[in-house]
Amino acid sequence: MDEQMGIFLSNFKRLADLASEHTRLKTAGESLLDALSDYLGAPVQDLPAVSEEIPAHRFVDVDIAVDEISSRDPERRLIGVGGGQQRQHASFADLIQNSLMHFTVPVGQPDFVTIDTGPTTRRESLGFGIWLFSYEGVRLAALQRSANPQFGNNSSTVEVIGADRDAASAFLKEMREHLQDHSVIKGQVVSFTRTDYHPGAAGVTFHERPSVRSDEVVLTAGVLEQVAAHVLGIAEHRDAILSYGQHLKRGILLYGPPGTGKTHTVRHLLSESKGTTAILLSGGSLAFIAEAAKMARAMAPSLVVLEDVDLIAEDRSFGHGPQPLLFEVLDALDGLDSDVDVAFVLTTNRVDMLERALAQRPGRVDLAVEIPLPERKSRTALLDLYSPKGKFSSAAIGEVAERTEGTTASFAKELTRRTVLRAATTGAELSDEHLLAEVDLMMSEGEALTRSLLGSGPANEPEGFPGGHFPGSEGSAYGSSISFE
């Protein structure tokens, strides 16, 4: 028994020695506590700290701001923080206290992340690291950290420590002012993206600005001009409008059956509003309406697009009860200052389901425009637009336009696509014969579901709206509009 105890004690001592040696090697490098104290000229644990939280989608703007401000010191340097994943859960003050009480936090390599700054551009940004630099004659240490929902960090942060708290606060103030005047988002087309770890946190996705000319948008005469004048024309005369004491914020509702061109119209507005920040919300991203309104205010002139808004703004009288997301939409439309150049563009397939407060209260939506099923003239123009040039005769196109009453713009586009496929699969030259054969098929009873999926209902009667009228559209079959006063 004594011999076995001796072996155990010998092995235990060897294990302890190995652990001690491992710890010695691990902490042999410069400690974060010593590095910061040496640079700042005082025990870092005794110095005040100030911090700033920034939305995740503004992190690249923060990286640019901190980089530009700190670079005024030609002797600045960058250090990282070692210690593994546990550092991700600790604030700047926590890292310092941990070094004092539990274990030594070593200086490590800074972490970098690559972030989109546009549809085709990216920037390598400091994701976790500490800038050491002099600001207004005072040495500061600024810990910059990107949002990381995986570790519970839903916002980006900048934490600053220095011997002079006023200098640290002044640095953050200059950083905020830089964010107000500069952003990679300003003038871009973006949408919000949910994170996997926190549904309430969002980043942004950049999109190429569409290029849709007015002659590529086929609507009833005067409709596109009316929409463009309200959304774009007001912006062109902002100074004159403000001089008369009128507000710039405005809302427009585009309504009509699916497939009639509401989204296509929005794409045209986006293409004609270069330099305007456009924020696109649809489906699940409609939950970020509050964030979108804040961004629109900061990045004005702005255009906020809410597609299929009926999904979250149903009339409460239908018995569904109050909907928190609806209230956020209403608050976003109401909450902007009158001199902020922001336009809200809402689209819906079911105007009858919209909350009355959203559709009828002035200052929320002040113009509603129907995007109806195309009449014969528009159907002809759509077929001309989507057909390969010079392949179909005007007589064939006219016959097809006559036979496709009650169909949508999406139907015309799909018809021409299928016609091309029909000719290509047979190896024949595209001709009127293929177009007429394909319209026979697509207008047959067997293709009723296909027509419905393309937004086309029975002739003269849009699906879901008996009698072919939308609420509020009486008196004109096409192109009517309602000004909510």
N, C-alpha and C positions, 0 to 999 in steps of 0.2 A: 504494500500500500504506500509506504514512504517513497519507494523508488518511482512509483507511478505519479505521486504528487510532485516529485522533483522534476519529472519529465514535463508535467503539465505547467509547472511554474516557469520552466525554461522556455517552453513554447510560447507561453503568455508574454514573457518578457520580450521575446523576439518579435512577437506581433506588435507589442507596444512600441518597440524601437522602430519597426517599419512604418507604423502609423505616424510616429513623430517625425521621421525622415521625410515621409510624404508631405506632411504639413509644412515642414521647413522649406522643401523644394517649391511647394505651391505658393508660399508667401514670400519667396526670396526676392521677387520683383518689387517694384515701387508700389506702395499702398496708395489707394485713392485718397485716404485721409492726409497722408504726408504730402502728396503731390498738390492737393488743393491748399493746404495750410502754407506750404512753402511759397506757392505762387501768390496767394492773397496776402501774405505777410502777417497772418494771425491764425490762431486755431480756428479751423473752419467751423467746428461745432459751436463756436460762440458768435458766429456772424449771422445777421438776419437774412431771411430768404423771402423772395416774392415770386409769384407764379401767375401764369396766364393759360387758360384753357381755350382751345381753338377747335372749331368743327373739323372733323376728319377731312372734309373735301377742300379745306383751305390750307392743308399742311404744306403743300408744295409752295404756296405763297409765303408761308412762314419761313420755310427753308431759304427762299430767295431773300426775304427781308433780313433775317439774322445773318446770312452770309454777307450781304452788302454792308450792313451796319458794322459788323465786327471786323470786316476787311479793312476798315479805315486804320486799324492798328496793324502795321506791317509785320509786327513780331507776334501776332496771335498764333496760337497753336491748338491743335485738336487732340483730345485723348478719348479713349473709350473706357468702359466699365466692365471688369471681369466679374466672375461669380456665377455663371450659368443662368438658367431660366429664372431663378428666384429674384434676380435683379429687376425683372419685368414687372413684378408686383410692388416694388418699393419706390417711394418718392425720393427726391434728392436728399431730404432730411433723413429719411429712413436709411438710405445707404450710408450716410455718415454715422448715424446712431448705431447701426449694425456693426460698423467698423470699431466702434468704441466698446460695445457691450458683448457681442457674440463672436464674430469672426472678422478677419481682415478682408476687406473688399479690395482686390488688386486693380491697378490700372490695366486696362485691356485694349483691344482694338475697337475702334468705333464701328457701329453697324450702319450700313447704307441700304436704302431701298430705292427702286426705280419706279417713278410715278409718271403717268401720262400728263402731258401739259397741252395736248391737243389731239386731234384725230390721228396724226402721224408723228408726233414729237413726244419725247420723254426726257425726264431729268433724273439724274442720280442724286438723291437727297439724303441728308443725315437722318437716319431713323432712330439712332440711340447713341448719343455721344455728348461730350462737353467741350464747348469752346472756352478757351482761356484768352482774354483780351482786355485791353485798356479802353475804357469809355469815359470821356470827359475827364481824363486824368486819374480815374479810379479803376483798379483792377477788378474784373468780374469773372465769374464762372457761370456759364449758361448751359444747363442740361436741356438738350432738345430731344423730344421723344415723339415718334409718330403714333397715331392711334393703333391699337392692337386689341380688338375685341376678344381675341382668344385668351388674353390675360386680363380681361375686364377693363381695358383702357379704350373707351369709346370715343374719346376726344384726344386730340394732339395737345401736348403741353410744352411750355418753355418755363423752366424754373431757374431763377437767377440768385446767386449768393455773392455778396461783396461786403467790404467793410463799411461802405456808405449805402444805406438802404435807399436814400433819395436817388442816387445814381442808378441803382438797379431798377427802381420804378421808372425813372426817366428813359432808360433803355427800352423797357416794355411799352411805354407810351409811344416812343418813336416807332417801335415795331407795329403797334396797332394803327398808327397813322399811315404807315407804309401799306398796310393791308387795305385801308380805306381807298387808297389812290391807285393801287396796282393789284392785278390778279390775272392769272393765266386763264381764268374762266370768262372774264369780261369780253363780250363780243363773240363768244363761241356758242355752239349748239350743244347742250348737255342734257343728260337724263340722270336720275338718281338710281343707285344700285344698292340693294340690300346686302348686308353681310350675313354670312352663315352663322355667326356666333351671337349676333344681337340684331333682331329684326328691326329695332328702332334706330339703329345706326346706319348711315348711308355714306357711300362715296359717290363720285360722279363718273359717268362715262361720256367721252367726247364723241361727237358725230360730225361727219362732213356736212357742211351746209348744202341743202338740196339745190339743184338747178332746174327750176321749172318755169318756163316762160309763160306769159299770159296766153299766148296762142296754143299752149298745150293744156289749158284748162278749159273744158267745154261745159259751160253752164248757160242757163237761159239768159238772154240779152239783159245786160245791166246788173246782174247779180254779182259777178266778180268785181266790177267797178265799185259797187256799193260796199262790199266787204273790205276791199283794199283801201278805200277812202277812210273808213272808220278806224282801221287798224294802223295803216301806214300814213295816211294823209294827215291825221292829227299830229303825228310825231314830226312831220315836216314843217309844221307851223307852230311848234311848241312855244316859241318866244312870244308870238302875237297872242296866242291863247292865254298865256299866263299874264300878259300885260292887261288883259280885260278881266282878270280875276277868275278865270274858269279853270277847272281841274283837268289834269292830263290823264289820270287813271281812267280806264274804260274797260268794258267787258262786252264781248259779242258771243252770241250763241248760234252755232251752225247746226241746224236740225234737218232730218230727213231720213229716208230708209237707208239701210246698209248698201254700200256699193255705189252711191250716187256721186261721190267725189268730195266728201267733206275733208278727208285726210289729204287728198290731192290738192285741195284749195289751201289747206294749212301749209303744205310743202311749198306752194307758190309764195305765200306770205313770208315764209322763212327765207326763200331765195331772194326776195326783194328787200329784205331788211338787214343787209350786210352791216356789221358794226353793232348790231343789237344783240344783247345776250338773250338766247332762247332756251327756255327750260321746259322739257317735255315730260309730262306725267301721264301714265296710262296703266291700267291694271293695278297691280300691287303697289306701284310707286306713287299712286294717288295718295297714299298714306303720308307722303312727305310734303303735303301742300303747305304746311306751316314753314318748313325749311325753304321751300321754293319761294314763298313770298318774301322771306328775309333776304334770300339771295337776289331776287329780282329788285328789291329796294336798293341793295348795296351795289348791284351791277347795272343799274339803269343807264340808258334806256333798255327795257327788257320786254320780252314777250313770253308769257306763261301759257302753255297749251295743256288743257285737261281733256283728254280724249275719253269718250264714252262716260261722261260725268254722271249719267243716270245710274251707273253702277254703285255710286256712293251717295247720291243725292235724291233718292226716291222721296216722293211726297209722303210726309208723315201721316197724312190722313188715310193712307192705305193700310194702316194698322200695324206697321212694323215698329212703331215707337221711335223715340229720338235716336239719332245716329251721330255719335261723337265726330266721325269723320266729316259729316255734313256740316256740323258747326265750325269745324276748322276751315272748310271751304268758305263759308260765309264770313268768318272772321278775317280770312286772308283778303277777300274782296273788299271788306269794309275798312281794314286797318291801315291801308296805305295813305300817306300824306297826299294832299291834292296836287302838289307840284311834282310828284314823282311820275316819270314817264314810264308807266307800266301798262301793258295791255294784256287782258286775260281773254284767251280764245277757248271756248268750250264747245265740244261736239257731243251730239247725242243722237241715237236712233229712236229714242222713245221720249219725245218732248212731253207727252201726256203724263209721264211718270215723275217728272222733275218736281222738286220741292218748290212750292209757290214763292216762298221767300227768296229763293235763288233766282227764279225766272222773272219776277215781277217788281222787285224793289229797286227803284232807281239808285244808281251808284254801284250796284252789283253787276247786273247785266242791263245795259242800256240800249242794246239793239239785238234783235233776233232775225236771222235770215234763213229761209228755207232753201235747202239744196234738194230739189225735187227729182223725181224720175225724169229722165230726158225726154222732151217731146221729139217729134219726127225730125225736125231740123237739127236738133242737137245730136240725135242718134246718127244721122248722116255725117255730121262733123266728126263724131267719135270714130266711126268706121274709117273715115278718111285719115284721121290722125294715127290710128293703130295699124292700118294696113300697109304692107310694103308698097312703096311708091310705084305707080304705073302698072300694077299687076291686076287690078280689078277695074272694070268699066264703071262709069258713073251710073249706068242703067242698073247694073247688078247691085251696086251699093244702095241705090235708091230703093230697089225692090226689097233688099234685106232690112233697110231701115223701116219700111212700111210694115213688114211682117213681124218686127220685134217690139211692137208696142208693149209697154209695161215692163221693159227690161232696164237694167242699170248700165252705167258706164263700165262697171266691172264685167258685165256680160259681153259688151262689145269688145273689150280687150281680150277676153278669153275666147270669143268666137274667132277672132283673127288668128290667135295663137294656134287653135285647133285646126284651122284651115291650112295653115302653113305645115303643121305636122302631118295632116292628111296627104298633102302633095308630096312631102319629103319621104314618107314611108312607102309611097308607090313609085317614087322615082320620076314623077311627072312634073312638067313645068307648071308652076302655080297659075291658076286661071279662075275665071268666073265660075266654072263648073264646080270646083272644089268649095268655093264660098257658098254657093247655093245648096250644095249637098250637105255641108256642115250645118247650115242654119235649119235645114229640114230636120236633122237629127236633134239639134239642141232645143228646138221648139216643139219636139214631139212629147207625148204624154210620158214616155219613159225617162225623159230628162227633167221632169218637174222638180225633183229634189235638187238637181244640179242648179237649176235656175233659182231656186230658193236660197241655196248656199251662196249664190252670187248676188243676193239681195233683190232678185226679181220675183214679183208676185204675179197673180193673174192680171191680165190686161186692165189698165185703168184703175187698179185697186191695190195699192201697196199693202204688203202683208202686215196684219196687225192693226190696220187703220181702215175699217169698213167705210166704203163710199169713196175711197181714194183721197181723203182729205186729212190733213194733220190739224190738230187743235190750233185754232188761231189763224188758219190759212184760208178760211172761207172768203169768197169773193174773187179769188184768182187761183187758177189751177197750178200755175208755175211762177216761181220767182217772187212770191209775196214776202213781205217782211213786216215785222211788228216793232215799233219803237215804244219801249216801256217808259212812260212818263209818270 
